[in-house]
Amino acid sequence: MTASGRSRCSLPLLTPEQAAALKPALTEVIEYRKSGLSLNHIIGCPLDCGYCVRHLFDNFEMKTPRALMPDREAVEQLVCHPFFRPHVTPIQIFNRATDPMLANVKPHTFNVLAHLDRQGLTNHVLVITRWRVSPEDCAEFNNLRNVKLTVLVTHSGIDDDRIEPVDSTIAAESLRTLHAHARNYRTVLYWRPIVPNLNDSDAHLERARELSEHAHATVFTGLFFRKEIAAYYAAHDLPVPYDGTARRKIMPEQAEHRILEHFRQPGDHTAPWGALFRKTSCAVAYAHGEPDYNGHYGIRELCSICPVNQLNLCASAWKAPDMGDVAEQARRLGATGGIQLTDRAIMVEGLDEPPRYYLQHGFGYQVHDVSKPHLYRRHGRADIGWPDEETPAP
């Protein structure tokens, strides 16, 4: 990747006074999320998607992207983070507070990728966008030699421009362009958020199925509907999709059933639903021909739609870790109470999400909080839209 024009920060830096006025969580440029360490030193986005997680950081009205620090400094913080493991820890870039392919943001996206690649790192790197991607952008991505890059294109097909002002055809065209030019990266159709009676008609499902032919894999998921987002909907007289809010994404049982029925390919016993996945890391791993780095194979019902070859690959790599190692690492990170190792997951108490994800990526095995159980077939999703009774795991 060429370095010219990429070495300096092209966006203006926030002043210390401006940074101090932000919600503290927004100034923490590294956050451990399920799909990896997330780097977010660029904040601000003009796309105005009503369900955006930026509502949680009180900066939805910040439309012009600004930088908290230069790219090189941000990358240094990332690779020096105590939870970062070279060649192991998945990385996400600009997935919380901006879109990485906005015209004034993408030079930083390319710059960060170049810094990581020049260090010889082979970590998975995820770039999630709903904006325009050109053949020239694809050429930049193809110049990467070491990192395992996946570009996930967010496409919802939502037609109500009060909720999503960005025309979904932009994302659709970006997906086709990325797939057509892919050599040293992979592209995933990130079909989200799917909301009953909003974008789950037969026409919407068929559009997504057609788009899936222009991706190495497809992952579908529901709406992240927190109280801050619900408040925005109410304040702007938007149709509220659910009676309540939830900590986890909402994907009702019936909505999933309709999706699977629409994607089913009769007669194909090796991939009856094609390259369709319930979890992001499953789709990313499949696209790169690797086993899932989140250890989802332990949750057998989650894998019920996976292609047979991917299922076999994950089965061959998945194994229970040593209980002594689990206990030692969990205690060192601050676990309290009992620690269990089941044939589905490591069960811990007293650990927030970041240390749980650190353990999960290190062991390649699911790590769950006993106080926030993952119920059978719900796949770690919200209870909304599922039967009231708890269904135990087999």
Secondary structure by P-SEA (a helix, b strand, c coil): cccccccccccccccaaaaaaccccccccccccccccccccbbbbccccccccccccccccccbbbbcccaaaaaaaaaaccccccccbbbbcccccccccccccaaaaaaaaaaaaaaccccbbbbbbcccccaaaaaaaaaccccbbbbbbbbccccccccccccaaaaaaaaaaaaacccccccccccccccccccccaaaaaaaaaaaaaccbbbbbbbbccaaaaaaaaaaccccccccccccccccaaaaaaaaaaaccccccccccccccccaaaaaaaaacccccccccccccccccccaaaaaaaaaacccccaaaaaaaaaaaccccbbbbcccccccccccaaaaaaaaaaacbbbbcccccccccccccccccccccccccc
